[in-house]
Amino acid sequence: PILQDGRTHAHTIGYGQEGKFSGPLKPMTFSIFEGQEPSQVIFQFKANPPAVSFELTGETDNIFMIQSDGLLYYVRALDRETRATHHLQISALDAQGATVEGPVPITIEVKDINDNRPMFLQSKYEGSVRQNSRPGKPFMSVNATDLDDPATPNGQLFYQIVIQLPNVNNVMYFQIDNKTGAISLTPQGSQQLDPVKNPSYNLVVSVQDMGGQTENSFSDTASVDIKVKENIWKAPEPVEVEENSTAPHPLKITQVRWNEPGAHYSLSDRDKLPVFPFSIDQEGDIYVTQPLDREKKDSYTFYAIAKDENGKPLAFPLEIHVKVRDINDNPPTCPFPVTVFEIQENEGLGSSIGTFTANDMDEKNTINSILKYKIVAQTPQIPTDGLFLVEEYTGKLQLARQALKKQDTPQYNLTVEVSDPDFKTSCFVQIHVIDINDQIPIFEKSDYGNLTLPEDTAVGTIILTIQATDADEPFTGSSKILYRIIQGDSEGRLGVDTDPQTNRGYVTIKKPLDFETAAFSNIVFKAENPEPLVSGVTYNASSFASLKLILTDVNEAPVFSQDVFQAKVREDVAINTKVGNVTARDPEGLHIRYSLSGDTRGWLKIDPVTGEIFSVAPLDREAESVYQVQVVATEVGGSSLKSTSNFHLTLMDVNDNPPRLAKDYTGLFICHPLTAPGSVIFEATDDDQQSFRGPQFTFALGSENLKNDWEVSKINGTHARLSTKHTNFEERLYKIAIRINDGGRPPLEGTVFLPVTFCPCVEGSCFRPVDTQEGRPTVAMAVGILLTTLLVIGIILAVVFIRMKNDKGKDNVENAQTTEVQPLRS
């Protein structure tokens, strides 16, 4: 094939711009595939007189020829790799051989065919890679060349790894860039390469032309030997840096190294400290830049990062750990300005008083924080010095010489010296001697005589003050007195409150007193301490006192057994059914008469003697679901005192209300004339109590003759749709009977009449002319009424006019007669 200008193919000859293989002499370009058979015609040039022949010059390479009649052809196969473009010139000559036209440039482009195989530059390559190198980063390359045109698939090369030896678990550790031949590690290779296990690998790499896309492509292979080197990009061992170092800073503490030169190093602070006291230089040496203080921060963790010249990480960051080594730069400190302990008097020798613990901010469990304790002073030295002992390393305080007596002194002050290897601190300790409970409370008198009270004395009233004393240390558990009633008040109607300042006891009424239950009581009080008595000391008669309490009777109103009485019945119970009962008693034992108050509906009556309550009229839950009345109990005789309680009667629903329409539906309409069947939606309700599911009504037409024109369908438990079955309806009002069943127990059914008007519609609303509206006269009727009204008004006016005329004539006659009888007066 030959391509000419627009790359038009021709198998044997070329074609001109006009689509022909012949034409006049002019500049032209032809494209011819290399490797074609020789003696192929390219183009036939035509001479214009006086030209009679043609001459060919330029880069002919003895391949291109032109006949005198202008036939351009080539005699040998072309080779693009030898010359890709031939620049020729053609001249038109006259009969004398003189040039009459041209020379004209003719360009021959040699098109490539895949006639060259790719070749690796080396048959064997060698390289090395560090373990844990970053996956995808090339560490070596293989290169191949192809003499074919690289701008065509013939010269497009495709690299791939054919074999990897050893092949561990069929996992590829290496990968190659298919276009560039660059070799790098896979993610698995980055993690698993180990020079100890496999120090070297061999790869067979192939290259194909045609982009590796066809079976006809050429290929070549090469061997690649790769050594695995130990990765030196490793985290260093944790570093210890002595705190408060006085050496010049920055001070090198450790180092990291990337596997190859040229890496750019940096540090990243994990904790984002306000001041980061470390740095790294571009050799990978890490420095501490200032003295560290272990008591402020005892360790640091940060990361060392290596990047290439483009700022991309070369590998994963390394975690650097720095521990700050303690020095003894903190003295012991006291836990409080004064530490207080307590010990009871008469404790035995060696008794533990407590443990005194000082603090040291230096590192725990090191020589710098091991503390020693020593008592260096005791005040007062009564009865002697050296009463106390402190254990040297634990700080445990003990009684050293003898038991203590509060009478000697209530308090001791100790100075305790606390030391570490380099510092000493004085701390202050107070030891309070606590009185033991060896004295019992003693009542000021053992008998508080007789006390008479009316039984209705109010709760909270203080009826008596009692007093006992205790010789133990004031305001301690040993001297505080608690009073208990241990006899004569089994109902707990009385209580005793103690004044903490005076130990005085106030006997108070806690519950209502009752003459009828206990008219006379022998009360016994006991005084005791919250702190246990010491061994050998017990409470005796001095800690007890008595009181005779006498109650006087007071006439009290009856007392109901409950504040509210409740009962529950069905709303359809028969009249004179017992629906509940109430009970009350009179504290004095008088008879009681019951009555009702607030029976506004007249539904109930009560038996005045037994308190039984009966229905006397039909009950209606829909009127009142919980009927509330008051019950009055009046004592018979005495002062006729009264008390009241409440009676609540809950009415349980029965299905006694048929369904009905939920609202007035006088406004329902369907536009007339109908073009299609129409419908309206309506809602039903029921006055009975509904279940949690709500009403479940069913709907049906009220008569069989309606079924030809109408149908009703249920939408849900409360709504239904009434629809027409055809369009042939008159323009008027229809009242459709619909049966609604509530499905209750027993089921009730109601028949309702749903009014539906068929009327003309304007903008979706029913339009009713005056002469068709129900209750209004027609136009003819209105005209008749108007004429009749005017006729009546005319008759009335005529009668009035005639009467007025008659009355006027009568007045004229009377006036004339008067003139004749009565002369004029001057």
Residue pairs with C-beta under 8 A, 6 or more apart in sequence:
1 9
1 10
1 11
1 32
1 33
1 36
2 9
2 10
2 11
2 12
2 13
2 14
2 30
2 31
2 32
2 33
2 40
2 42
3 9
3 10
3 30
3 31
3 32
3 33
3 109
3 111
4 10
4 14
4 15
4 16
4 28
4 29
4 30
4 31
4 43
5 17
5 28
5 29
5 30
7 31
8 15
8 19
10 21
12 40
12 41
13 21
13 40
13 41
13 42
13 43
13 44
14 21
14 30
14 41
14 42
14 43
14 72
15 21
15 43
16 22
16 23
16 28
16 43
17 23
17 28
21 41
21 43
21 44
22 43
22 44
22 45
22 46
23 43
23 44
23 45
23 46
24 45
24 46
24 48
25 45
25 46
25 47
25 48
25 51
25 54
25 70
25 90
25 92
25 101
25 102
25 104
26 104
27 104
27 105
27 106
28 43
28 104
28 106
28 107
29 106
29 107
29 108
29 109
30 42
30 43
30 106
30 107
30 108
30 109
31 108
31 109
31 110
31 111
32 40
32 42
32 74
32 78
32 108
32 109
32 110
32 111
33 78
33 110
33 111
33 112
33 113
34 77
34 78
34 79
34 80
34 81
34 110
34 111
34 112
34 113
34 115
35 77
35 78
35 79
35 113
35 115
36 77
36 78
37 77
38 74
38 75
38 76
38 77
39 73
39 74
39 75
40 73
40 74
41 71
41 72
41 73
42 64
42 72
42 73
42 74
42 108
43 71
43 72
44 69
44 70
44 71
44 72
45 54
45 66
45 70
45 71
45 72
45 90
45 92
46 70
47 53
47 54
47 69
47 70
47 92
48 92
48 101
50 94
50 95
50 100
51 92
51 93
51 94
51 100
51 101
52 68
52 93
52 94
52 95
53 68
53 69
53 92
53 93
54 66
54 67
54 68
54 69
54 70
54 90
54 91
54 92
54 93
55 66
55 90
55 91
55 93
55 99
56 64
56 65
56 66
56 72
56 88
56 89
56 90
57 88
57 89
57 90
57 91
57 103
58 86
58 87
58 88
58 89
58 106
59 83
59 86
59 87
59 88
60 86
60 88
61 83
61 86
62 75
62 76
63 74
63 75
63 76
63 78
63 86
64 72
64 73
64 74
64 75
64 86
64 88
64 108
65 72
65 73
65 74
65 75
66 72
66 73
66 90
67 73
72 90
72 106
78 108
78 110
79 110
80 110
80 111
80 112
80 113
80 148
80 149
81 116
81 147
81 148
83 110
84 109
84 110
84 149
85 107
85 108
85 109
85 110
86 107
86 108
86 110
87 105
87 107
88 105
88 106
88 107
88 108
89 102
89 103
89 104
89 105
89 106
90 102
90 103
90 104
90 106
91 99
91 101
91 102
91 103
91 104
92 99
92 100
92 101
92 102
93 99
93 100
94 100
112 148
112 149
112 152
112 154
112 155
113 148
113 154
114 148
114 153
114 154
114 209
114 210
114 216
114 217
114 218
115 148
116 146
116 147
116 148
116 154
116 209
116 218
117 146
117 209
117 218
117 219
117 220
118 144
118 145
118 146
118 157
118 207
118 208
118 209
118 218
118 219
118 220
119 144
119 145
119 146
119 220
120 142
120 143
120 144
120 205
120 207
120 220
120 221
120 222
121 143
121 144
121 145
122 142
122 222
123 222
123 223
124 222
124 223
124 224
124 225
125 140
125 142
125 205
125 222
125 223
125 224
125 225
126 224
126 225
126 226
126 227
127 139
127 140
127 183
127 224
127 225
127 226
127 227
128 139
128 140
128 226
128 227
128 228
128 229
129 139
129 140
129 185
129 193
129 226
129 227
129 228
129 229
130 228
130 229
130 230
130 231
130 232
130 233
130 259
130 260
131 193
131 194
131 195
131 228
131 229
131 230
131 231
132 190
132 191
132 193
132 231
132 233
132 315
132 316
133 139
133 185
133 190
133 231
133 259
133 314
133 315
134 185
134 190
134 313
134 314
134 315
135 184
135 185
135 186
135 187
135 189
135 190
136 175
136 184
136 185
137 184
137 185
137 308
137 314
138 177
138 182
138 183
138 184
139 183
139 184
139 185
140 182
140 183
140 224
140 226
141 180
141 181
141 182
141 183
142 159
142 176
142 181
142 183
142 205
142 207
142 222
142 224
143 181
144 157
144 159
144 181
144 207
144 220
144 222
146 154
146 155
146 157
146 209
146 218
147 155
148 154
148 155
148 209
149 155
150 156
153 209
153 210
153 211
153 213
154 209
154 210
155 209
156 209
156 210
156 211
157 179
157 181
157 207
157 208
157 209
157 211
158 178
158 179
158 207
158 208
158 209
158 210
158 211
158 212
158 213
159 176
159 177
159 178
159 179
159 180
159 181
159 205
159 206
159 207
160 176
160 178
160 205
160 206
160 208
160 212
161 172
161 174
161 175
161 176
161 203
161 204
161 205
162 204
162 205
162 206
162 221
163 202
163 203
163 204
164 172
164 173
164 174
164 201
164 202
164 203
165 201
165 202
165 203
166 198
166 201
168 192
168 198
171 188
171 192
172 186
172 188
172 189
173 185
173 186
173 188
173 189
173 192
173 193
173 201
174 183
174 184
174 185
174 186
174 189
174 201
174 203
174 226
175 183
175 184
175 185
175 186
175 189
176 182
176 183
176 184
176 205
177 183
177 184
178 212
181 205
181 207
183 203
183 205
183 224
183 226
185 193
193 228
194 228
195 228
195 229
195 230
198 228
199 227
199 228
200 225
200 226
200 227
200 228
201 225
201 226
201 228
202 223
202 224
202 225
202 226
203 223
203 224
203 226
204 221
204 222
204 223
204 224
205 221
205 222
205 223
205 224
206 219
206 220
206 221
207 219
207 220
207 221
207 222
208 217
208 218
208 219
209 217
209 218
209 219
210 216
210 217
210 218
211 217
229 259
231 259
232 257
232 258
232 259
233 256
233 257
233 258
233 259
233 306
233 314
233 315
233 318
234 256
234 318
235 256
235 304
235 318
235 319
235 320
236 254
236 255
236 256
236 318
236 320
237 254
238 321
238 322
238 323
239 253
239 254
239 320
239 321
239 322
239 323
240 322
240 323
240 324
240 325
241 251
241 253
241 288
241 292
241 322
241 323
241 324
241 325
242 324
242 325
242 327
243 291
243 292
243 293
243 294
243 295
243 324
243 325
243 326
243 327
243 329
244 291
244 292
244 293
244 327
244 329
245 251
245 291
245 292
246 291
249 287
249 288
249 289
249 290
249 291
250 279
250 287
250 288
250 289
251 287
251 288
252 285
252 286
252 287
253 286
253 287
253 288
253 322
254 286
254 320
255 283
255 284
255 285
255 286
256 265
256 280
256 284
256 286
256 304
256 306
256 318
256 320
257 284
258 265
258 284
258 306
258 314
258 315
262 308
262 309
263 284
263 306
263 307
263 308
263 314
264 282
264 306
264 307
264 308
264 309
264 311
265 280
265 281
265 282
265 283
265 284
265 304
265 305
265 306
265 307
266 280
266 304
266 305
266 307
267 276
267 278
267 279
267 280
267 286
267 302
267 303
267 304
267 305
267 320
268 302
268 303
268 305
268 317
269 276
269 302
270 301
270 302
270 303
271 300
271 301
271 302
275 290
276 302
277 288
277 289
277 290
277 292
277 300
278 286
278 287
278 288
278 289
278 300
278 302
278 320
278 322
279 286
279 287
279 289
280 286
280 287
280 304
281 287
284 304
284 306
286 304
286 320
288 322
292 324
293 324
294 324
294 325
294 326
294 327
294 362
294 363
295 329
295 330
295 361
295 362
297 324
298 323
298 324
298 326
298 363
299 321
299 322
299 323
299 324
300 321
300 322
300 324
301 319
301 320
301 321
301 322
302 319
302 320
302 322
303 317
303 318
303 319
303 320
304 317
304 318
304 320
305 313
305 317
305 318
306 313
306 314
306 315
307 313
307 314
308 314
326 362
326 363
326 366
326 368
327 362
327 368
328 362
328 367
328 368
328 420
328 421
328 422
328 423
329 362
330 360
330 361
330 362
330 368
330 423
331 360
331 420
331 422
331 423
331 424
331 425
332 358
332 359
332 360
332 371
332 418
332 419
332 420
332 423
332 424
332 425
333 358
333 359
333 360
333 361
333 425
334 358
334 359
334 418
334 425
334 427
334 428
335 356
335 357
335 358
335 359
335 427
337 428
338 428
338 429
338 430
339 356
339 427
339 428
339 429
339 430
340 429
340 430
340 431
340 432
341 353
341 354
341 356
341 397
341 429
341 430
341 431
341 432
342 431
342 432
342 433
342 434
343 351
343 353
343 399
343 404
343 431
343 432
343 433
343 434
344 433
344 434
344 435
344 436
345 403
345 404
345 405
345 406
345 433
345 434
345 435
345 436
346 403
346 404
346 405
346 436
347 399
347 403
347 404
348 399
348 403
349 399
349 400
349 401
349 402
349 403
350 398
350 399
351 398
351 399
352 396
352 397
352 398
353 388
353 397
353 398
353 399
353 431
354 396
354 397
355 394
355 395
355 396
355 397
356 373
356 390
356 395
356 396
356 397
356 416
356 427
356 429
357 395
358 371
358 373
358 395
358 418
358 425
358 427
360 368
360 369
360 371
360 420
362 368
362 369
362 420
363 369
367 420
367 421
368 420
368 421
369 420
370 393
370 420
370 421
371 393
371 395
371 418
371 419
371 420
372 392
372 393
372 418
372 419
372 420
373 390
373 391
373 392
373 393
373 394
373 395
373 416
373 417
373 418
374 390
374 392
374 416
374 417
374 419
375 388
375 389
375 390
375 414
375 415
375 416
375 417
376 415
376 416
376 417
376 426
377 413
377 414
377 415
378 385
378 386
378 387
378 388
378 412
378 413
378 414
378 415
379 412
379 413
380 409
380 412
382 408
382 409
383 402
383 408
384 401
384 402
386 400
386 401
387 399
387 400
387 401
387 402
387 404
387 412
388 397
388 398
388 399
388 400
388 412
388 414
388 431
389 397
389 398
389 399
389 400
390 396
390 397
390 398
390 416
391 398
395 416
397 429
397 431
404 433
405 433
406 433
406 434
406 435
406 473
408 433
409 433
410 432
410 433
411 430
411 431
411 432
411 433
412 430
412 431
412 433
413 428
413 429
413 430
413 431
414 428
414 429
414 430
414 431
415 426
415 427
415 428
415 429
416 426
416 427
416 428
416 429
417 424
417 425
417 426
417 427
418 424
418 425
418 426
418 427
419 425
434 473
434 476
435 472
435 473
435 476
435 478
435 479
436 472
436 478
436 534
437 472
437 477
437 478
437 529
437 531
437 532
437 533
437 534
437 537
438 472
438 478
438 533
438 534
438 537
439 470
439 471
439 472
439 478
439 479
439 537
440 470
440 529
440 533
440 537
440 538
440 539
440 540
440 542
440 543
441 468
441 469
441 470
441 481
441 503
441 527
441 528
441 529
441 539
441 542
441 543
442 468
442 469
442 470
442 527
442 542
442 543
443 466
443 467
443 468
443 525
443 527
443 542
443 543
443 544
443 545
444 467
444 468
444 469
445 545
446 541
446 542
446 544
446 545
446 546
447 545
447 546
447 547
448 464
448 466
448 545
448 546
448 547
449 547
449 548
450 547
450 548
450 550
451 463
451 464
451 547
451 548
451 549
451 550
452 550
452 551
452 552
453 463
453 513
453 549
453 550
453 551
453 552
454 551
454 552
454 554
455 512
455 513
455 514
455 515
455 551
455 552
455 553
455 554
455 556
456 512
456 513
456 554
456 556
457 463
457 509
457 513
458 509
459 509
459 510
459 511
459 512
460 508
460 509
461 508
461 509
462 506
462 507
462 508
463 494
463 507
463 508
463 509
464 506
464 507
464 547
465 504
465 505
465 506
465 507
466 483
466 496
466 504
466 505
466 507
466 525
466 545
467 502
467 503
467 504
467 505
468 481
468 483
468 503
468 505
468 527
468 543
468 545
469 503
470 478
470 479
470 480
470 481
470 503
470 529
471 479
472 478
472 479
472 529
473 479
475 500
476 531
477 529
477 530
477 531
478 529
478 531
479 503
479 529
480 498
480 500
480 503
480 529
480 530
480 531
481 498
481 503
481 505
481 527
481 528
481 529
482 498
482 527
482 528
482 529
482 530
483 496
483 498
483 505
483 525
483 526
483 527
484 496
484 525
484 526
484 528
485 494
485 495
485 496
485 523
485 524
485 525
485 526
486 524
486 525
486 526
487 522
487 523
487 524
488 521
488 522
488 523
488 524
488 549
489 521
489 523
491 511
491 517
491 518
492 510
492 511
493 509
493 510
493 511
493 512
493 513
493 514
494 507
494 508
494 509
494 510
494 523
495 507
495 508
495 510
496 505
496 506
496 507
496 508
496 525
497 505
497 506
497 508
498 504
498 505
498 506
499 505
499 506
505 525
505 527
507 547
513 551
514 551
514 587
515 551
515 552
515 553
515 554
515 587
516 553
516 587
516 588
516 589
518 551
519 550
519 551
519 553
520 548
520 549
520 550
520 551
521 548
521 549
522 546
522 547
522 548
522 549
523 546
523 547
523 548
523 549
524 544
524 545
524 546
525 544
525 545
525 546
525 547
526 539
526 543
526 544
527 543
527 544
527 545
528 539
528 543
533 539
553 588
555 588
555 638
555 639
555 641
556 586
556 587
556 588
556 641
557 586
557 633
557 635
557 641
557 642
557 643
558 584
558 585
558 586
558 587
558 592
558 633
558 634
558 635
558 641
558 642
558 643
559 584
559 585
559 586
559 587
559 643
560 582
560 583
560 584
560 631
560 633
560 643
560 644
560 645
561 582
561 583
561 584
561 585
562 582
562 645
563 645
563 646
564 645
564 646
564 647
564 648
565 580
565 581
565 582
565 631
565 645
565 646
565 647
565 648
566 580
566 647
566 648
566 649
566 650
567 579
567 580
567 613
567 647
567 648
567 649
567 650
568 649
568 650
568 651
568 652
569 577
569 579
569 615
569 619
569 649
569 650
569 651
569 652
570 651
570 652
570 654
571 619
571 620
571 621
571 651
571 652
571 653
571 654
571 656
572 618
572 619
572 654
572 656
573 579
573 615
573 619
574 615
575 615
575 616
575 617
575 618
576 614
576 615
576 616
577 614
577 615
578 612
578 613
578 614
579 604
579 613
579 614
579 615
579 649
580 612
580 613
580 647
580 649
581 610
581 611
581 612
581 613
582 594
582 606
582 611
582 613
582 631
582 633
582 645
582 647
583 611
584 592
584 594
584 611
584 633
584 643
584 645
585 592
586 592
586 635
588 635
588 638
590 635
590 636
590 637
590 638
591 635
591 636
591 637
592 633
592 634
592 635
592 636
593 608
593 609
593 633
593 634
593 636
594 606
594 607
594 608
594 609
594 610
594 611
594 631
594 632
594 633
594 634
595 606
595 608
595 631
595 632
595 634
596 604
596 605
596 606
596 613
596 629
596 630
596 631
596 632
596 647
597 629
597 630
597 631
597 632
597 644
598 628
598 629
598 630
599 629
601 617
601 623
601 624
601 627
602 616
602 617
603 615
603 616
603 617
603 619
603 627
604 613
604 614
604 615
604 616
604 627
604 629
604 649
605 613
605 614
605 616
606 612
606 613
606 614
606 631
607 613
607 614
611 631
613 631
613 647
613 649
619 627
619 651
620 651
621 651
621 652
621 653
621 654
621 688
621 689
622 657
622 687
622 688
624 651
625 650
625 651
625 689
626 648
626 649
626 650
626 651
627 648
627 649
627 651
628 646
628 647
628 648
628 649
629 646
629 647
629 649
630 644
630 645
630 646
630 647
631 644
631 645
631 646
631 647
632 642
632 643
632 644
633 642
633 643
633 644
633 645
634 640
634 641
634 642
635 641
635 642
653 688
653 689
654 688
655 688
655 742
655 744
655 745
655 746
655 747
655 748
656 688
656 748
657 686
657 687
657 688
657 748
658 686
658 740
658 742
658 748
658 749
658 750
659 684
659 685
659 686
659 695
659 697
659 740
659 741
659 742
659 748
659 749
659 750
659 752
660 684
660 685
660 686
660 687
660 740
660 750
660 752
661 682
661 683
661 684
661 685
661 752
661 754
662 682
662 683
662 684
662 685
662 718
663 683
665 682
665 754
665 755
666 755
668 680
668 682
668 754
668 755
668 756
668 757
669 680
669 756
669 757
669 758
669 759
669 761
669 766
670 678
670 679
670 680
670 724
670 729
670 756
670 757
670 758
671 678
671 758
671 759
671 760
671 761
671 766
672 729
672 731
672 758
672 759
672 760
672 761
673 727
673 731
674 724
674 727
674 729
674 758
675 727
676 727
677 723
677 724
677 725
677 726
677 727
678 723
678 724
679 721
679 722
679 723
679 724
680 721
680 722
680 754
680 756
681 715
681 719
681 720
681 721
681 722
682 719
682 720
682 722
682 754
683 718
683 719
684 695
684 697
684 699
684 718
684 719
684 720
684 740
684 752
685 695
685 718
686 695
686 697
686 742
688 742
688 744
693 717
694 717
694 718
695 717
695 718
695 742
696 717
696 742
696 743
697 714
697 717
697 718
697 720
697 740
697 741
697 742
697 743
698 714
698 740
698 741
698 743
699 712
699 713
699 714
699 720
699 738
699 739
699 740
699 741
700 712
700 738
700 739
700 741
701 707
701 710
701 711
701 712
701 736
701 737
701 738
701 739
702 736
702 737
702 738
702 739
702 751
702 753
703 737
706 736
706 737
708 725
709 724
709 725
709 726
709 729
710 722
710 723
710 724
710 725
710 736
711 722
711 723
711 725
712 720
712 721
712 722
712 723
712 738
713 720
713 721
713 723
714 720
715 721
720 738
722 736
722 738
722 754
722 756
729 758
730 758
731 758
731 759
731 760
731 772
732 757
732 758
733 755
733 756
733 757
733 758
733 774
734 755
734 756
734 757
734 758
735 753
735 754
735 755
735 756
736 753
736 754
736 755
736 756
737 751
737 752
737 753
738 751
738 752
738 753
738 754
739 749
739 750
739 751
740 749
740 750
740 751
740 752
741 747
741 748
741 749
742 748
742 749
757 766
757 768
759 766
759 767
759 768
760 766
760 767
761 767
770 776
770 779
771 777
771 778
771 779
777 785
